[in-house]
Amino acid sequence: MLDHLIRRATVVDGTGGPAYTADVGLRGGRIAVIAEPGTVAEEAVSSEDADGLVLAPGFVDPHTHYDAQLFWDPYATPSMNHGVTTVAGGNCGFTLAPLHPDRPEDADYTRRMMARVEGMALKALEEGVDWSWSSFREYLDALEGRIAVNAGFMVGHCALRRYVMGADAVGGQPTPAQLDAMLALFHDAMDAGAWGLSTTQSSTHSDGDGEPVASRHARPEELLALSRAVGEHEGTQLEAIVAGCLDQFSDEEIDLFVDMSAAAGRPLNWNVLTIDAAVPERVPRQLIPSERARAAGGRIVALTMPILTPMNMSLGTFCALNLIPGWGGILALPVPERIERLRDPATRAEMLRRADSKEAGVFRRLADFGRYVIGDTYSTANEGLTGRVVNDIAAERGQDPFHCLVEICAADDLRTVLWPMPTDNDPASWELRRRTWEHPDVLLGGSDAGAHLDRMCGAPYTTRFLGDCLRGRRLVPLTTAVRMLTDDPARLFGLRERGRIAEGFHADLVLFDPERIDAGPATLVHDLPGESPRLDSKAIGIVSVRVNGVETLRDDKVTGAVPGTVLRSGRDTRTVSTA
């Protein structure tokens, strides 16, 4: 007997092939039968009529930071609401394990680092996670049987360094014995099912003390030793971030990526490829590592987002504005002193000069302050400004836009929420995106779901992209769009029997209404542990989500089921050729 039968669905199977109408039967967590409508003779415990609805494989998000959130939110919201059934975590060099059992202070260091570098609420990390593990295996085991989505995790380089080197991980170099210990620790994690190594050399990544995170101090020989270790395990990957990911790679960064992938004999993915027709040289430069890696026996894959993800800013709390060269020191001052400095015309002029300089890289896009929209305000002086554009307010006040923005924020003691309007929303940029997506080493992803929780909400990229493909710009057909969200990332990670609708495959499925599929606007909610805030976005048109055959979501409401699997390398992933 079938567990469930979905009748008369329009099947978009993830291969990119034509859609077709079929009855799809599920049994034991897998797809048992796909047949012409009305021809399935086997009885089913339950069934539903999906006439007019699209049945697709569950979406695979290749870059998330759900490492902590899954402990208090097994449903990985809002990703699962938007059809995601598999998430890849442990990215950017940051994981919650391993933790040294004799140094309880390491957990506090990790919490503060994650709060700073990934924008996770410190109170949520303290109250929502029990931090009871030491080894990476214990961390994975702590999630097993209690999550609603499938989840796989890389090992963070920062945690490896901290475990072996203690406080010397920041600023120090490992002795030969320490490097051996790091490799042994890494092999233990890989044997437990970790997907591979993640690391960062990005200048934007600092710990809770404001110091460069541990992996930023690693030299190439350490990174290559760990990369070679990745290649000793089945079904593994590399993920790495360098400063040039934000704009354009240096020659040295290209060499490092190519050498790491070739040493491991495994794919390396990085994020995020920013596509903007105003900077036409960026995409060709960022794809040079992919071309060189192919020749060297490796493979380098760039992640890029198929939507524009709004990110709010603030002069009062840490955000992307702090990463503009020369801004960090000013925005770290106590609020009264910060306001005084920001009100100084000479200080503002120098800040604007630095923000518009070549060294600011991709952050130059944040320097057009007249195009900011005012969000939430907190003072009577700012009543009526929410939703207005700074340029318009500045013209009324006879101020330049940055001065106007500073005065608005100062009236709120710098609590004002700011929304910069995107600069790359023009037809030329969208056409460049469409062409770039066709490259074999470009993959959709980079949501950062689970991180930067009160600043951005990238999780809805799946539904928003599909809605755009069906009723908006229509840059790619639906069958291609579904393949880009399912089979493409599944193949990159070597997921066994996932990413497609095929008999024998795991029944990770999303059923949606093609007339309505979309994502609602991001809204601020306070539903994290400690009532900490995050941005959420409602899914529109998602009828049902199933993970391993069990329904986890119906009409945007979680069912309470937790059928997800902790996906372990080798068992659940196969080695992906770099040829």
Beta strands, then each sheet from edge to edge (+ up, - down):
strand 1: 2-11
strand 2: 20-27
strand 3: 30-35
strand 4: 44-49
strand 5: 54-57
strand 6: 59-61
strand 7: 84-89
strand 8: 150-153
strand 9: 155-156
strand 10: 196-201
strand 11: 237-242
strand 12: 267-271
strand 13: 299-304
strand 14: 372-374
strand 15: 418-420
strand 16: 442-444
strand 17: 509-512
strand 18: 518-519
strand 19: 523-525
strand 20: 534-536
strand 21: 539-540
strand 22: 542-547
strand 23: 550-554
strand 24: 557-558
sheet 1: 3+ 2- 1+ 4+
sheet 2: 3+ 2- 1+ 5+ 17- 22+ 23- 24+
sheet 3: 6+ 7+ 8+
sheet 4: 9+ 10+ 11+ 12+ 13+ 16+
sheet 5: 14+ 15-
sheet 6: 18+ 21-
sheet 7: 19+ 20-
end
